[in-house]
Amino acid sequence: EVQLVESGGGLVQAGGSLRLSCAASGFTFGDYPVGWFRQVPGKEREGVSCISDSDGSIYYLDSVAGRFTISSDKAKNTFYLQMNSLKPEDTAVYYCAAQRPSTYRYCSGSGDEFDYWGQGTQVTVSS
């Protein structure tokens, strides 16, 4: 069974840090792109970050660039989102996403390039 299991969300004060983890099972993401998205109730989902080890490309949403860092550990089949200098506007449910390792699709930020999704983890940043 394919699963993406997220962890690491929670409540933090503005300026604080959190690290989200996404453990994949039932498949190996290897060099295929993996990413993070977030959604606030009543708003559209937005792409936060995406990494593709096959070509070394990394994408960040403008509002998180310089504060968030995406990384992956293929040996653990797990990828991460390190979030520093958190702001109240970062409050959202965060979802991890990965591709089925068949047809490679580049990071687009839309989420359409991903086949597998985590259950979501709440990140709340208090002011």
C-alpha positions in Angstrom: 0.0 0.0 0.0 1.3 3.4 -1.0 1.4 5.9 1.8 2.9 9.3 2.6 2.9 9.9 6.4 3.6 13.4 7.6 4.8 14.5 11.0 6.2 17.6 12.7 3.4 20.0 12.6 2.2 22.0 15.6 1.9 25.3 17.3 4.8 27.7 17.3 5.3 31.4 18.0 6.2 33.8 15.3 9.9 33.6 14.6 10.1 30.0 15.6 10.9 26.9 13.6 9.4 23.5 12.7 10.5 20.6 10.6 8.0 18.6 8.7 8.8 15.1 7.7 7.1 12.9 5.0 7.8 9.2 5.2 7.0 7.3 2.0 6.1 3.6 2.0 4.9 1.2 -0.7 7.1 2.9 -3.3 10.5 4.6 -3.6 10.5 8.2 -4.8 14.2 8.0 -5.8 15.1 10.9 -8.1 11.5 11.8 -8.9 10.2 15.2 -7.7 8.6 15.5 -4.2 7.0 18.6 -2.8 5.1 20.4 -0.2 1.8 22.3 -0.4 -0.3 24.2 2.0 -4.0 25.2 2.2 -6.0 27.5 4.4 -9.7 27.0 4.7 -11.5 29.0 2.0 -8.4 29.4 -0.1 -6.8 27.5 -2.9 -4.0 25.1 -2.2 -0.6 26.6 -3.0 2.7 25.0 -3.8 5.3 25.7 -1.2 8.4 23.9 -2.4 9.4 21.1 -4.8 12.7 19.3 -5.3 13.9 17.1 -8.1 17.1 15.2 -7.5 17.3 14.1 -11.1 18.3 17.6 -12.3 19.0 19.3 -9.0 16.1 21.8 -9.4 14.4 23.3 -6.3 11.4 25.5 -6.3 10.2 27.8 -3.5 7.1 29.9 -3.2 8.3 33.5 -3.1 6.9 34.2 0.3 8.9 31.3 1.9 12.2 31.6 0.0 15.1 32.1 2.3 13.1 30.8 5.3 12.1 27.3 4.2 14.4 24.5 3.0 13.3 21.3 1.3 15.5 18.2 1.4 15.3 14.5 1.0 16.9 11.4 2.4 16.6 8.6 -0.2 18.1 6.1 2.1 15.2 6.7 4.5 12.7 7.3 1.7 11.7 10.4 3.6 11.7 14.1 2.7 11.5 17.2 4.8 10.6 20.8 5.0 12.6 22.9 7.4 10.6 26.0 8.3 12.4 28.9 10.0 11.4 32.4 10.9 7.8 31.4 10.8 5.1 34.0 10.4 1.4 33.9 11.3 0.6 33.9 7.5 2.4 30.5 7.3 -0.5 29.0 9.3 -2.1 26.3 7.2 -2.5 22.6 6.7 0.7 21.3 5.0 0.6 18.4 2.6 3.5 16.4 1.2 3.3 15.0 -2.3 5.2 12.6 -4.5 5.1 11.1 -8.0 4.4 7.6 -9.1 7.8 6.5 -10.3 6.8 5.9 -13.9 6.5 9.1 -16.0 8.7 11.9 -14.9 6.9 15.3 -14.6 8.7 18.5 -13.7 7.8 20.6 -10.7 5.1 23.0 -11.7 3.7 24.3 -8.4 0.2 23.3 -9.4 0.2 19.9 -7.7 -1.0 18.2 -11.0 2.4 16.6 -11.3 1.9 14.6 -8.2 0.1 11.3 -7.7 0.5 10.6 -4.0 -0.5 12.9 -1.1 -0.1 12.8 2.6 -3.0 13.3 5.0 -1.9 16.8 6.0 -0.5 18.3 9.2 -1.6 21.5 10.8 1.0 24.2 11.3 -0.2 27.2 13.5 2.0 30.2 14.0 0.9 32.6 16.8 1.7 36.2 16.7 
